[in-house]
Amino acid sequence: MQQQIQFYEQKLSYEIDSSDLYKAIQNNSDYIIIDTRQPSGYEKEHIPGAINLPHRDMNEETTRHLNKSKTYVCYCDGIGCNASTKGALNMTKLGFNVKELMGGIEWWKFDGYDTEGSHQSKNSTFGCTC
């Protein structure tokens, strides 16, 4: 049983869901949100306040300006995309504290949160029930 407890504790330390991220943003947490997709996806639609740093471009030079005392939350399109996982791995290898947003921008919108960009969405009617 102890192994299983440790597994779930570790999982929660590496992932965050939309509801918890939204609450953290509202409370001015030390989370920095990274859209790990290419600029075209970011320009079309992204989580408010997110920065665009495609996973393929993450290296010491492109992350030099980032504060390593913050926690970075990586996201991508959703469960059919692994750009957030690649981004989280890259950022961790570069020495950053990282979490991955479960479900990406699709679950963010599914839970009713706004997006910004040329195809932004405003409050869906669902809302998270967890």
C-alpha positions as CSV (number, residue, x, y, z in Angstrom):
1,M,0.0,0.0,0.0
2,Q,2.9,2.4,0.8
3,Q,4.2,2.1,-2.8
4,Q,0.8,3.0,-4.2
5,I,0.6,6.0,-1.9
6,Q,4.0,7.2,-3.0
7,F,3.0,6.7,-6.6
8,Y,0.0,9.0,-6.3
9,E,1.9,11.6,-4.3
10,Q,4.6,11.7,-7.0
11,K,2.0,11.9,-9.7
12,L,0.4,14.9,-8.1
13,S,3.7,16.6,-7.6
14,Y,4.3,16.4,-11.4
15,E,0.9,17.2,-12.8
16,I,-1.8,19.8,-12.3
17,D,-5.4,20.0,-13.5
18,S,-7.1,23.1,-15.0
19,S,-9.1,23.8,-11.8
20,D,-6.1,23.8,-9.6
21,L,-4.1,25.9,-12.1
22,Y,-6.9,28.4,-12.4
23,K,-7.1,28.7,-8.6
24,A,-3.3,29.1,-8.3
25,I,-3.4,31.9,-10.9
26,Q,-6.2,33.7,-9.0
27,N,-4.0,33.5,-5.9
28,N,-1.0,35.0,-7.6
29,S,1.1,31.8,-7.2
30,D,4.6,31.4,-8.5
31,Y,3.5,29.4,-11.5
32,I,4.6,30.5,-15.0
33,I,2.6,28.9,-17.7
34,I,4.4,27.7,-20.9
35,D,2.6,26.9,-24.1
36,T,5.0,24.3,-25.6
37,R,3.4,24.4,-29.1
38,Q,4.6,26.2,-32.1
39,P,3.9,29.9,-32.4
40,S,1.0,29.4,-34.8
41,G,-0.9,27.4,-32.2
42,Y,-0.1,30.0,-29.5
43,E,-1.2,32.9,-31.7
44,K,-4.5,31.2,-32.5
45,E,-5.4,30.4,-28.9
46,H,-3.6,30.2,-25.5
47,I,-4.1,30.3,-21.8
48,P,-4.2,33.9,-20.5
49,G,-0.7,34.9,-19.3
50,A,1.1,32.0,-20.9
51,I,4.4,32.5,-22.6
52,N,5.2,30.6,-25.8
53,L,8.3,28.5,-25.7
54,P,8.0,25.5,-28.1
55,H,9.5,22.4,-26.7
56,R,11.9,22.1,-29.7
57,D,13.4,25.4,-28.9
58,M,14.1,24.9,-25.2
59,N,17.7,25.1,-24.3
60,E,20.0,27.1,-22.0
61,E,20.0,30.1,-24.3
62,T,16.2,30.4,-24.7
63,T,15.5,29.8,-21.0
64,R,18.3,32.0,-19.6
65,H,15.9,34.8,-18.8
66,L,13.5,32.5,-16.8
67,N,13.6,32.5,-13.0
68,K,14.5,29.0,-11.6
69,S,12.7,29.7,-8.3
70,K,9.3,29.6,-10.0
71,T,7.3,26.5,-11.0
72,Y,6.7,26.2,-14.7
73,V,3.5,24.6,-16.0
74,C,3.8,23.1,-19.5
75,Y,0.8,22.5,-21.7
76,C,0.0,21.7,-25.3
77,D,-3.2,20.8,-27.3
78,G,-4.4,18.0,-25.1
79,I,-4.3,14.2,-24.5
80,G,-3.5,13.5,-28.2
81,C,-0.4,15.6,-28.1
82,N,2.9,15.1,-26.2
83,A,4.5,18.5,-26.6
84,S,3.8,19.3,-23.0
85,T,5.5,16.1,-21.9
86,K,8.5,16.9,-24.1
87,G,8.6,20.5,-22.8
88,A,8.3,19.3,-19.1
89,L,11.2,16.9,-19.7
90,N,13.3,19.6,-21.4
91,M,12.7,22.1,-18.7
92,T,13.4,19.6,-16.0
93,K,16.7,18.7,-17.6
94,L,17.6,22.4,-17.7
95,G,17.1,22.6,-13.9
96,F,13.6,24.0,-13.6
97,N,10.8,22.9,-11.3
98,V,8.0,21.8,-13.7
99,K,4.4,20.5,-13.7
100,E,2.4,19.3,-16.7
101,L,-1.1,20.5,-17.3
102,M,-3.4,17.5,-17.6
103,G,-5.5,17.6,-20.8
104,G,-3.8,20.7,-22.2
105,I,-5.7,23.6,-23.5
106,E,-8.6,21.4,-24.5
107,W,-9.4,20.5,-20.9
108,W,-8.7,24.1,-19.9
109,K,-11.6,25.1,-22.2
110,F,-13.7,22.1,-21.2
111,D,-13.6,23.3,-17.6
112,G,-14.9,26.7,-18.7
113,Y,-11.8,28.9,-18.6
114,D,-11.1,31.7,-21.1
115,T,-8.4,31.7,-23.7
116,E,-6.7,34.5,-25.6
117,G,-5.6,34.8,-29.2
118,S,-7.2,35.2,-32.6
119,H,-9.6,32.3,-31.9
120,Q,-10.1,32.9,-28.2
121,S,-13.0,31.4,-26.3
122,K,-14.9,32.9,-23.4
123,N,-16.5,30.9,-20.6
124,S,-18.0,27.6,-21.7
125,T,-21.1,26.5,-19.8
126,F,-19.6,23.4,-18.2
127,G,-17.3,24.4,-15.3
128,C,-15.2,21.9,-13.3
129,T,-17.1,19.8,-10.9
130,C,-14.1,18.2,-9.1
